[in-house]
Amino acid sequence: MAEQGLYEELVRQFSAFGAVKRELGRALPADCPSGSAAALTLLERHGDMRMSRLAELLAVDMSVTSRHVAHLAERGWIDRSPDPSDKRGRILRLTPAGRDRVQELARCTTRLLAARLSDWSDEDVARLTELMARLRRCFDEQSHTPRTSAITAITA
């Protein structure tokens, strides 16, 4: 196990990483803010789902998710169909235009990352990717651990 000071520095870096996330969000087209982009990306990755599942994956309140879903539906990027198992619920599904939008969003963020990391070696980028995936797996594997507001505030 690493020493305490290393974990403290890691927490500081996570806080500072918010600036990176904000810049990535600014690289997105104006008609698709970062919250909507995240919703589209999750639908592309996980497939059709109910709004409650999307809210869970986004880790936001249903009212916030509802606003994102309305924004996406207004632009024709998703369909909302009745849930066959519960007619009160809706199933969210990407449209072909939504799939195209996800690809465009990926191109935008990829271009920005390529520009900002242009002096990094392929090995450095691969190592960062590997370590970030490993970190994510650690949290995914232990997702049954209750989240605290302090952790949420640090990583927001």
N, C-alpha and C positions, 0 to 999 in steps of 0.2 A: 504494500500500500504506500502511495506517495505521501510525502510529508504535508502537514497542514497548510504551510505557506503556498505550496503549489496549487492546492485546491482554492485557496483564497484568490490567487492570481487568476485562476481559471474563471472564477465567479466574476472578477473584474472584466475579463475578456468577453464573457457572455454579455455583460451589460453593454460594453462598447460595440458588440456585434450588432446591436440594434441599428447603428448608423449604416452598416452594410445592408441590412434588410430594408431600411428606408430608401437607400439609393437604388436598390434593385426594384423597389416599388415605383420609384419615380421614372424608371426606364420603361415601365409598362405604358401601353396606349392610354390616353386620357379617358376613353370610354370604358376602361376595365381596371378599376382600382384594385389594389392588392388583395382585399378581402374577397372580391368577386373572382379574381384570378385564382386564389387559393381554392375556392369552391369548385371552379371549373376543373382545376387540376386534380382535386380529390375525386370528382365524378369520373374523370378520365381514368384515374388509377384504380378506383374501387368498383366502378360500374354503377348501375342504377341503384338508387337507395331512397329511403324515406328522408324527409327533412330532419327528423330527430337524429338519425344516424349522421347526417352531414353536420349538424350542430355539434354532435359529440366529436367528430373528427376535426372540426375546426376549433374545438374547445371554446366555443362562444355560446351565448344565450340564444334561445330560439328566436327572439325578436330580431337579433342581429342577423341570424341566418335567414330569416324571412325576408329581410331587406335585400340581402345578397341574391336570394332566389328570385325575387321580383325583378331586380335589375337584370339578371341573366335572362329571365323569361321575356322581358320587354324587348330585348335585343335579338331574341330568337335563338339563343345559344343553348337553351334547355327546354324540354317539355315537362309539364307536370300532368301526369295521368292519374286517374283514380287507382288506389291500391286495391287489387282484387280481393285481398284478404280483409280489408277494412275500408269501406267506401268513404269514410270520413277522412282518411289519410290520402296523401299523394305520393306517387313515385316520381322521383326526379331522374331525368334521362338526358344525356347530351344529344344535341341535334348534329347533323353534319356541319352546320355553321359553327357550332360549339367546339367540335373536334378541330376544325380549322383554326379557331381562335386559340385553343390550347397550343397548337403548333406555333402560331405566331408569338404567343407569350413566351414560349420556350426559346424561340429565336432571339427575342429581345433580351432576355436575361442572359442567354449564352453569349451574345455579342458583348454585353457589358462586362461579364466575367472575363472573357477573352481579352478585352481591352485593359482591364485593371490588373490582370495577372499575366500580362504579356512578357514580363521579364522572369516569370517563374518557369522552371523546367517542367517537362511532362511528368517527371518523377515526383516533383514537389506537389503538383496538382493531384496526381494519383494518390499520393500519401495523405494529403488533406482529405480527399474524398473518402479514402479508406477509414481514416480516424473518425470522421464525422459519422459515417455509417455505423461504425462500431459503437460510438457514443449513443447514437439513436437506438441501436439494438439493446443496449443496457437499460435504457429508459422504457423501451417497449416491453422488454421481458419483465420489468418490475412495475408495470403500469397499475398493478393492484395496490401499490403503495399510495396512500392519500396524498394529494397535492396540497401544498400550503400556499397561502397568499404571498408569502415571502418569495417562494420559488417563482410563482407566476409574475411577480413584480420584477424580479431580477431578469427574467428571460423575455419580458415583453418589449 
